[in-house]
């Protein structure tokens, strides 16, 4: 049971790490450029001008983040075997 909880916690931490967005926006003086921030700025632009908007690149970044989380989840499922207990 502990192994399943650990595996779930690591997967949730990975998704939270990919989505680290709010603090990098709040503290604008920090040079943190996270995958979610890249996706947001690519999709909605950093300026008012419409030339900075690129929906295709943002969609590709979002798919890449999803693939990374799925790969981490698959590695964890393979590395941390769950004991098959019936409750």
Jmol script that loads the backbone (N, CA, C; Angstrom):
load data "model"
ATOM      1  N   UNK A   1       0.830  -1.188   0.000  1.00  0.00           N
ATOM      2  CA  UNK A   1       0.000   0.000   0.000  1.00  0.00           C
ATOM      3  C   UNK A   1       0.878   1.257   0.000  1.00  0.00           C
ATOM      4  N   UNK A   2       1.987   1.223   0.730  1.00  0.00           N
ATOM      5  CA  UNK A   2       2.877   2.376   0.787  1.00  0.00           C
ATOM      6  C   UNK A   2       3.503   2.642  -0.571  1.00  0.00           C
ATOM      7  N   UNK A   3       3.801   1.584  -1.302  1.00  0.00           N
ATOM      8  CA  UNK A   3       4.415   1.749  -2.619  1.00  0.00           C
ATOM      9  C   UNK A   3       3.463   2.456  -3.574  1.00  0.00           C
ATOM     10  N   UNK A   4       2.195   2.122  -3.522  1.00  0.00           N
ATOM     11  CA  UNK A   4       1.204   2.777  -4.374  1.00  0.00           C
ATOM     12  C   UNK A   4       1.040   4.247  -4.039  1.00  0.00           C
ATOM     13  N   UNK A   5       1.076   4.558  -2.752  1.00  0.00           N
ATOM     14  CA  UNK A   5       0.972   5.945  -2.315  1.00  0.00           C
ATOM     15  C   UNK A   5       2.204   6.728  -2.761  1.00  0.00           C
ATOM     16  N   UNK A   6       3.372   6.129  -2.630  1.00  0.00           N
ATOM     17  CA  UNK A   6       4.604   6.787  -3.065  1.00  0.00           C
ATOM     18  C   UNK A   6       4.590   7.034  -4.570  1.00  0.00           C
ATOM     19  N   UNK A   7       4.164   6.043  -5.328  1.00  0.00           N
ATOM     20  CA  UNK A   7       4.084   6.185  -6.783  1.00  0.00           C
ATOM     21  C   UNK A   7       3.115   7.301  -7.175  1.00  0.00           C
ATOM     22  N   UNK A   8       1.966   7.354  -6.548  1.00  0.00           N
ATOM     23  CA  UNK A   8       0.991   8.400  -6.830  1.00  0.00           C
ATOM     24  C   UNK A   8       1.524   9.774  -6.457  1.00  0.00           C
ATOM     25  N   UNK A   9       2.211   9.872  -5.337  1.00  0.00           N
ATOM     26  CA  UNK A   9       2.773  11.152  -4.910  1.00  0.00           C
ATOM     27  C   UNK A   9       3.825  11.655  -5.887  1.00  0.00           C
ATOM     28  N   UNK A  10       4.649  10.762  -6.406  1.00  0.00           N
ATOM     29  CA  UNK A  10       5.676  11.183  -7.356  1.00  0.00           C
ATOM     30  C   UNK A  10       5.056  11.626  -8.669  1.00  0.00           C
ATOM     31  N   UNK A  11       4.033  10.938  -9.129  1.00  0.00           N
ATOM     32  CA  UNK A  11       3.357  11.350 -10.367  1.00  0.00           C
ATOM     33  C   UNK A  11       2.679  12.705 -10.184  1.00  0.00           C
ATOM     34  N   UNK A  12       2.025  12.906  -9.056  1.00  0.00           N
ATOM     35  CA  UNK A  12       1.383  14.206  -8.800  1.00  0.00           C
ATOM     36  C   UNK A  12       2.425  15.311  -8.671  1.00  0.00           C
ATOM     37  N   UNK A  13       3.570  15.013  -8.060  1.00  0.00           N
ATOM     38  CA  UNK A  13       4.639  16.005  -7.962  1.00  0.00           C
ATOM     39  C   UNK A  13       5.170  16.359  -9.343  1.00  0.00           C
ATOM     40  N   UNK A  14       5.277  15.356 -10.230  1.00  0.00           N
ATOM     41  CA  UNK A  14       5.753  15.614 -11.593  1.00  0.00           C
ATOM     42  C   UNK A  14       4.790  16.520 -12.341  1.00  0.00           C
ATOM     43  N   UNK A  15       3.491  16.272 -12.225  1.00  0.00           N
ATOM     44  CA  UNK A  15       2.523  17.129 -12.916  1.00  0.00           C
ATOM     45  C   UNK A  15       2.530  18.531 -12.324  1.00  0.00           C
ATOM     46  N   UNK A  16       2.721  18.651 -11.035  1.00  0.00           N
ATOM     47  CA  UNK A  16       2.780  19.971 -10.391  1.00  0.00           C
ATOM     48  C   UNK A  16       4.049  20.727 -10.812  1.00  0.00           C
ATOM     49  N   UNK A  17       5.139  19.997 -10.967  1.00  0.00           N
ATOM     50  CA  UNK A  17       6.378  20.617 -11.419  1.00  0.00           C
ATOM     51  C   UNK A  17       6.231  21.130 -12.847  1.00  0.00           C
ATOM     52  N   UNK A  18       5.574  20.365 -13.702  1.00  0.00           N
ATOM     53  CA  UNK A  18       5.341  20.822 -15.075  1.00  0.00           C
ATOM     54  C   UNK A  18       4.444  22.058 -15.097  1.00  0.00           C
ATOM     55  N   UNK A  19       3.498  22.116 -14.183  1.00  0.00           N
ATOM     56  CA  UNK A  19       2.549  23.209 -14.168  1.00  0.00           C
ATOM     57  C   UNK A  19       2.921  24.363 -13.265  1.00  0.00           C
ATOM     58  N   UNK A  20       4.161  24.409 -12.781  1.00  0.00           N
ATOM     59  CA  UNK A  20       4.602  25.496 -11.914  1.00  0.00           C
ATOM     60  C   UNK A  20       4.500  26.795 -12.683  1.00  0.00           C
ATOM     61  N   UNK A  21       3.491  27.575 -12.362  1.00  0.00           N
ATOM     62  CA  UNK A  21       3.171  28.727 -13.189  1.00  0.00           C
ATOM     63  C   UNK A  21       2.931  29.983 -12.379  1.00  0.00           C
ATOM     64  N   UNK A  22       2.157  29.867 -11.327  1.00  0.00           N
ATOM     65  CA  UNK A  22       1.690  31.047 -10.607  1.00  0.00           C
ATOM     66  C   UNK A  22       2.831  31.852  -9.998  1.00  0.00           C
ATOM     67  N   UNK A  23       3.747  31.184  -9.315  1.00  0.00           N
ATOM     68  CA  UNK A  23       4.811  31.930  -8.649  1.00  0.00           C
ATOM     69  C   UNK A  23       5.769  32.577  -9.634  1.00  0.00           C
ATOM     70  N   UNK A  24       5.973  31.954 -10.782  1.00  0.00           N
ATOM     71  CA  UNK A  24       6.853  32.568 -11.773  1.00  0.00           C
ATOM     72  C   UNK A  24       6.205  33.795 -12.398  1.00  0.00           C
ATOM     73  N   UNK A  25       4.889  33.876 -12.373  1.00  0.00           N
ATOM     74  CA  UNK A  25       4.201  35.063 -12.870  1.00  0.00           C
ATOM     75  C   UNK A  25       4.139  36.155 -11.798  1.00  0.00           C
ATOM     76  N   UNK A  26       3.995  35.766 -10.546  1.00  0.00           N
ATOM     77  CA  UNK A  26       3.871  36.740  -9.468  1.00  0.00           C
ATOM     78  C   UNK A  26       5.188  37.474  -9.255  1.00  0.00           C
ATOM     79  N   UNK A  27       6.270  36.717  -9.183  1.00  0.00           N
ATOM     80  CA  UNK A  27       7.577  37.317  -8.976  1.00  0.00           C
ATOM     81  C   UNK A  27       8.233  37.541 -10.334  1.00  0.00           C
ATOM     82  N   UNK A  28       7.923  38.667 -10.948  1.00  0.00           N
ATOM     83  CA  UNK A  28       8.365  38.911 -12.319  1.00  0.00           C
ATOM     84  C   UNK A  28       9.862  39.157 -12.420  1.00  0.00           C
ATOM     85  N   UNK A  29      10.521  39.497 -11.326  1.00  0.00           N
ATOM     86  CA  UNK A  29      11.954  39.726 -11.371  1.00  0.00           C
ATOM     87  C   UNK A  29      12.765  38.445 -11.447  1.00  0.00           C
ATOM     88  N   UNK A  30      12.128  37.309 -11.184  1.00  0.00           N
ATOM     89  CA  UNK A  30      12.811  36.021 -11.207  1.00  0.00           C
ATOM     90  C   UNK A  30      12.878  35.532 -12.657  1.00  0.00           C
ATOM     91  N   UNK A  31      13.993  34.975 -13.044  1.00  0.00           N
ATOM     92  CA  UNK A  31      14.165  34.494 -14.416  1.00  0.00           C
ATOM     93  C   UNK A  31      13.818  33.022 -14.547  1.00  0.00           C
ATOM     94  N   UNK A  32      12.741  32.597 -13.924  1.00  0.00           N
ATOM     95  CA  UNK A  32      12.296  31.210 -14.019  1.00  0.00           C
ATOM     96  C   UNK A  32      11.406  31.070 -15.243  1.00  0.00           C
ATOM     97  N   UNK A  33      11.764  30.158 -16.117  1.00  0.00           N
ATOM     98  CA  UNK A  33      11.002  29.952 -17.343  1.00  0.00           C
ATOM     99  C   UNK A  33      10.598  28.484 -17.396  1.00  0.00           C
ATOM    100  N   UNK A  34       9.423  28.185 -16.889  1.00  0.00           N
ATOM    101  CA  UNK A  34       8.949  26.817 -16.769  1.00  0.00           C
ATOM    102  C   UNK A  34       8.249  26.382 -18.055  1.00  0.00           C
ATOM    103  N   UNK A  35       8.038  25.068 -18.228  1.00  0.00           N
ATOM    104  CA  UNK A  35       7.333  24.610 -19.432  1.00  0.00           C
ATOM    105  C   UNK A  35       5.931  25.193 -19.554  1.00  0.00           C
ATOM    106  N   UNK A  36       5.211  25.305 -18.443  1.00  0.00           N
ATOM    107  CA  UNK A  36       3.865  25.863 -18.504  1.00  0.00           C
ATOM    108  C   UNK A  36       3.896  27.347 -18.852  1.00  0.00           C
ATOM    109  N   UNK A  37       4.856  28.073 -18.319  1.00  0.00           N
ATOM    110  CA  UNK A  37       4.994  29.491 -18.639  1.00  0.00           C
ATOM    111  C   UNK A  37       5.326  29.668 -20.114  1.00  0.00           C
ATOM    112  N   UNK A  38       6.197  28.815 -20.656  1.00  0.00           N
ATOM    113  CA  UNK A  38       6.507  28.863 -22.082  1.00  0.00           C
ATOM    114  C   UNK A  38       5.254  28.642 -22.912  1.00  0.00           C
ATOM    115  N   UNK A  39       4.461  27.638 -22.531  1.00  0.00           N
ATOM    116  CA  UNK A  39       3.231  27.341 -23.265  1.00  0.00           C
ATOM    117  C   UNK A  39       2.255  28.509 -23.197  1.00  0.00           C
ATOM    118  N   UNK A  40       2.087  29.080 -22.021  1.00  0.00           N
ATOM    119  CA  UNK A  40       1.168  30.196 -21.839  1.00  0.00           C
ATOM    120  C   UNK A  40       1.608  31.408 -22.660  1.00  0.00           C
ATOM    121  N   UNK A  41       2.891  31.739 -22.584  1.00  0.00           N
ATOM    122  CA  UNK A  41       3.375  32.912 -23.316  1.00  0.00           C
ATOM    123  C   UNK A  41       3.377  32.675 -24.821  1.00  0.00           C
ATOM    124  N   UNK A  42       3.569  31.453 -25.255  1.00  0.00           N
ATOM    125  CA  UNK A  42       3.527  31.155 -26.679  1.00  0.00           C
ATOM    126  C   UNK A  42       2.097  31.212 -27.203  1.00  0.00           C
ATOM    127  N   UNK A  43       1.147  30.747 -26.403  1.00  0.00           N
ATOM    128  CA  UNK A  43      -0.241  30.732 -26.851  1.00  0.00           C
ATOM    129  C   UNK A  43      -0.884  32.111 -26.780  1.00  0.00           C
ATOM    130  N   UNK A  44      -0.710  32.795 -25.669  1.00  0.00           N
ATOM    131  CA  UNK A  44      -1.394  34.068 -25.486  1.00  0.00           C
ATOM    132  C   UNK A  44      -0.511  35.273 -25.771  1.00  0.00           C
ATOM    133  N   UNK A  45       0.757  35.058 -25.939  1.00  0.00           N
ATOM    134  CA  UNK A  45       1.666  36.146 -26.268  1.00  0.00           C
ATOM    135  C   UNK A  45       2.117  36.911 -25.045  1.00  0.00           C
ATOM    136  N   UNK A  46       3.268  37.529 -25.178  1.00  0.00           N
ATOM    137  CA  UNK A  46       3.796  38.325 -24.078  1.00  0.00           C
ATOM    138  C   UNK A  46       3.494  39.794 -24.273  1.00  0.00           C
ATOM    139  N   UNK A  47       3.109  40.161 -25.442  1.00  0.00           N
ATOM    140  CA  UNK A  47       2.779  41.547 -25.762  1.00  0.00           C
ATOM    141  C   UNK A  47       1.323  41.603 -26.217  1.00  0.00           C
ATOM    142  N   UNK A  48       0.858  42.784 -26.482  1.00  0.00           N
ATOM    143  CA  UNK A  48      -0.506  42.960 -26.967  1.00  0.00           C
ATOM    144  C   UNK A  48      -0.595  42.598 -28.448  1.00  0.00           C
ATOM    145  N   UNK A  49       0.503  42.683 -29.155  1.00  0.00           N
ATOM    146  CA  UNK A  49       0.513  42.414 -30.592  1.00  0.00           C
ATOM    147  C   UNK A  49       0.183  40.951 -30.875  1.00  0.00           C
ATOM    148  N   UNK A  50      -0.512  40.704 -31.960  1.00  0.00           N
ATOM    149  CA  UNK A  50      -0.917  39.340 -32.302  1.00  0.00           C
ATOM    150  C   UNK A  50       0.199  38.548 -32.974  1.00  0.00           C
ATOM    151  N   UNK A  51       1.333  39.185 -33.301  1.00  0.00           N
ATOM    152  CA  UNK A  51       2.420  38.458 -33.945  1.00  0.00           C
ATOM    153  C   UNK A  51       3.095  37.468 -32.999  1.00  0.00           C
ATOM    154  N   UNK A  52       2.956  37.689 -31.703  1.00  0.00           N
ATOM    155  CA  UNK A  52       3.645  36.822 -30.746  1.00  0.00           C
ATOM    156  C   UNK A  52       2.837  35.578 -30.391  1.00  0.00           C
ATOM    157  N   UNK A  53       1.673  35.383 -30.972  1.00  0.00           N
ATOM    158  CA  UNK A  53       0.820  34.239 -30.671  1.00  0.00           C
ATOM    159  C   UNK A  53       1.137  33.106 -31.641  1.00  0.00           C
ATOM    160  N   UNK A  54       1.388  31.903 -31.118  1.00  0.00           N
ATOM    161  CA  UNK A  54       1.681  30.738 -31.932  1.00  0.00           C
ATOM    162  C   UNK A  54       0.993  29.531 -31.305  1.00  0.00           C
ATOM    163  N   UNK A  55      -0.213  29.232 -31.766  1.00  0.00           N
ATOM    164  CA  UNK A  55      -1.007  28.158 -31.167  1.00  0.00           C
ATOM    165  C   UNK A  55      -0.412  26.781 -31.436  1.00  0.00           C
ATOM    166  N   UNK A  56       0.197  26.589 -32.590  1.00  0.00           N
ATOM    167  CA  UNK A  56       0.787  25.297 -32.912  1.00  0.00           C
ATOM    168  C   UNK A  56       1.952  24.940 -32.001  1.00  0.00           C
ATOM    169  N   UNK A  57       2.812  25.914 -31.758  1.00  0.00           N
ATOM    170  CA  UNK A  57       3.961  25.680 -30.870  1.00  0.00           C
ATOM    171  C   UNK A  57       3.486  25.427 -29.442  1.00  0.00           C
ATOM    172  N   UNK A  58       2.459  26.147 -29.001  1.00  0.00           N
ATOM    173  CA  UNK A  58       1.930  25.945 -27.649  1.00  0.00           C
ATOM    174  C   UNK A  58       1.293  24.562 -27.511  1.00  0.00           C
ATOM    175  N   UNK A  59       0.587  24.125 -28.543  1.00  0.00           N
ATOM    176  CA  UNK A  59      -0.017  22.791 -28.505  1.00  0.00           C
ATOM    177  C   UNK A  59       1.064  21.712 -28.464  1.00  0.00           C
ATOM    178  N   UNK A  60       2.137  21.913 -29.228  1.00  0.00           N
ATOM    179  CA  UNK A  60       3.237  20.953 -29.216  1.00  0.00           C
ATOM    180  C   UNK A  60       3.909  20.903 -27.845  1.00  0.00           C
ATOM    181  N   UNK A  61       4.076  22.051 -27.208  1.00  0.00           N
ATOM    182  CA  UNK A  61       4.667  22.089 -25.873  1.00  0.00           C
ATOM    183  C   UNK A  61       3.766  21.382 -24.861  1.00  0.00           C
ATOM    184  N   UNK A  62       2.454  21.572 -24.986  1.00  0.00           N
ATOM    185  CA  UNK A  62       1.519  20.910 -24.076  1.00  0.00           C
ATOM    186  C   UNK A  62       1.545  19.397 -24.269  1.00  0.00           C
ATOM    187  N   UNK A  63       1.614  18.951 -25.507  1.00  0.00           N
ATOM    188  CA  UNK A  63       1.694  17.511 -25.776  1.00  0.00           C
ATOM    189  C   UNK A  63       3.006  16.953 -25.237  1.00  0.00           C
ATOM    190  N   UNK A  64       4.087  17.694 -25.387  1.00  0.00           N
ATOM    191  CA  UNK A  64       5.381  17.249 -24.867  1.00  0.00           C
ATOM    192  C   UNK A  64       5.356  17.120 -23.345  1.00  0.00           C
ATOM    193  N   UNK A  65       4.730  18.081 -22.661  1.00  0.00           N
ATOM    194  CA  UNK A  65       4.612  17.972 -21.206  1.00  0.00           C
ATOM    195  C   UNK A  65       3.796  16.751 -20.814  1.00  0.00           C
ATOM    196  N   UNK A  66       2.722  16.475 -21.557  1.00  0.00           N
ATOM    197  CA  UNK A  66       1.894  15.307 -21.276  1.00  0.00           C
ATOM    198  C   UNK A  66       2.678  14.021 -21.482  1.00  0.00           C
ATOM    199  N   UNK A  67       3.463  13.961 -22.553  1.00  0.00           N
ATOM    200  CA  UNK A  67       4.264  12.769 -22.827  1.00  0.00           C
ATOM    201  C   UNK A  67       5.307  12.555 -21.734  1.00  0.00           C
ATOM    202  N   UNK A  68       5.911  13.620 -21.247  1.00  0.00           N
ATOM    203  CA  UNK A  68       6.898  13.491 -20.173  1.00  0.00           C
ATOM    204  C   UNK A  68       6.257  12.920 -18.916  1.00  0.00           C
ATOM    205  N   UNK A  69       5.075  13.404 -18.568  1.00  0.00           N
ATOM    206  CA  UNK A  69       4.388  12.906 -17.368  1.00  0.00           C
ATOM    207  C   UNK A  69       3.982  11.442 -17.554  1.00  0.00           C
ATOM    208  N   UNK A  70       3.533  11.072 -18.743  1.00  0.00           N
ATOM    209  CA  UNK A  70       3.160   9.680 -19.004  1.00  0.00           C
ATOM    210  C   UNK A  70       4.385   8.775 -18.927  1.00  0.00           C
ATOM    211  N   UNK A  71       5.519   9.221 -19.458  1.00  0.00           N
ATOM    212  CA  UNK A  71       6.746   8.418 -19.394  1.00  0.00           C
ATOM    213  C   UNK A  71       7.197   8.237 -17.945  1.00  0.00           C
ATOM    214  N   UNK A  72       7.151   9.304 -17.154  1.00  0.00           N
ATOM    215  CA  UNK A  72       7.507   9.189 -15.733  1.00  0.00           C
ATOM    216  C   UNK A  72       6.568   8.220 -15.028  1.00  0.00           C
ATOM    217  N   UNK A  73       5.289   8.289 -15.353  1.00  0.00           N
ATOM    218  CA  UNK A  73       4.315   7.384 -14.745  1.00  0.00           C
ATOM    219  C   UNK A  73       4.594   5.937 -15.135  1.00  0.00           C
ATOM    220  N   UNK A  74       4.932   5.700 -16.395  1.00  0.00           N
ATOM    221  CA  UNK A  74       5.229   4.340 -16.845  1.00  0.00           C
ATOM    222  C   UNK A  74       6.503   3.801 -16.188  1.00  0.00           C
ATOM    223  N   UNK A  75       7.511   4.657 -16.058  1.00  0.00           N
ATOM    224  CA  UNK A  75       8.743   4.237 -15.388  1.00  0.00           C
ATOM    225  C   UNK A  75       8.470   3.886 -13.928  1.00  0.00           C
ATOM    226  N   UNK A  76       7.659   4.703 -13.268  1.00  0.00           N
ATOM    227  CA  UNK A  76       7.325   4.420 -11.870  1.00  0.00           C
ATOM    228  C   UNK A  76       6.514   3.143 -11.736  1.00  0.00           C
ATOM    229  N   UNK A  77       5.585   2.891 -12.653  1.00  0.00           N
ATOM    230  CA  UNK A  77       4.808   1.653 -12.606  1.00  0.00           C
ATOM    231  C   UNK A  77       5.705   0.436 -12.786  1.00  0.00           C
ATOM    232  N   UNK A  78       6.746   0.590 -13.583  1.00  0.00           N
ATOM    233  CA  UNK A  78       7.667  -0.526 -13.793  1.00  0.00           C
ATOM    234  C   UNK A  78       8.642  -0.670 -12.621  1.00  0.00           C
ATOM    235  N   UNK A  79       9.112   0.434 -12.077  1.00  0.00           N
ATOM    236  CA  UNK A  79      10.119   0.399 -11.012  1.00  0.00           C
ATOM    237  C   UNK A  79       9.526   0.050  -9.653  1.00  0.00           C
ATOM    238  N   UNK A  80       8.361   0.574  -9.366  1.00  0.00           N
ATOM    239  CA  UNK A  80       7.726   0.339  -8.060  1.00  0.00           C
ATOM    240  C   UNK A  80       6.552  -0.606  -8.277  1.00  0.00           C
ATOM    241  N   UNK A  81       6.795  -1.849  -8.014  1.00  0.00           N
ATOM    242  CA  UNK A  81       5.735  -2.852  -8.164  1.00  0.00           C
ATOM    243  C   UNK A  81       4.806  -2.799  -6.966  1.00  0.00           C
ATOM    244  N   UNK A  82       3.525  -2.904  -7.244  1.00  0.00           N
ATOM    245  CA  UNK A  82       2.522  -2.867  -6.183  1.00  0.00           C
ATOM    246  C   UNK A  82       2.263  -4.289  -5.714  1.00  0.00           C
ATOM    247  N   UNK A  83       2.162  -4.442  -4.402  1.00  0.00           N
ATOM    248  CA  UNK A  83       1.826  -5.752  -3.847  1.00  0.00           C
ATOM    249  C   UNK A  83       0.358  -6.022  -4.108  1.00  0.00           C
ATOM    250  N   UNK A  84       0.076  -7.230  -4.569  1.00  0.00           N
ATOM    251  CA  UNK A  84      -1.298  -7.569  -4.909  1.00  0.00           C
ATOM    252  C   UNK A  84      -2.019  -8.159  -3.700  1.00  0.00           C
ATOM    253  N   UNK A  85      -2.537  -7.277  -2.875  1.00  0.00           N
ATOM    254  CA  UNK A  85      -3.325  -7.683  -1.724  1.00  0.00           C
ATOM    255  C   UNK A  85      -4.785  -7.415  -2.011  1.00  0.00           C
ATOM    256  N   UNK A  86      -5.602  -8.337  -1.587  1.00  0.00           N
ATOM    257  CA  UNK A  86      -7.035  -8.114  -1.684  1.00  0.00           C
ATOM    258  C   UNK A  86      -7.531  -7.633  -0.341  1.00  0.00           C
ATOM    259  N   UNK A  87      -8.362  -6.637  -0.407  1.00  0.00           N
ATOM    260  CA  UNK A  87      -8.892  -6.068   0.843  1.00  0.00           C
ATOM    261  C   UNK A  87     -10.292  -6.575   1.052  1.00  0.00           C
TER     262      UNK A  87
END
end "model"
wireframe off; spacefill off
backbone 0.3
color backbone group
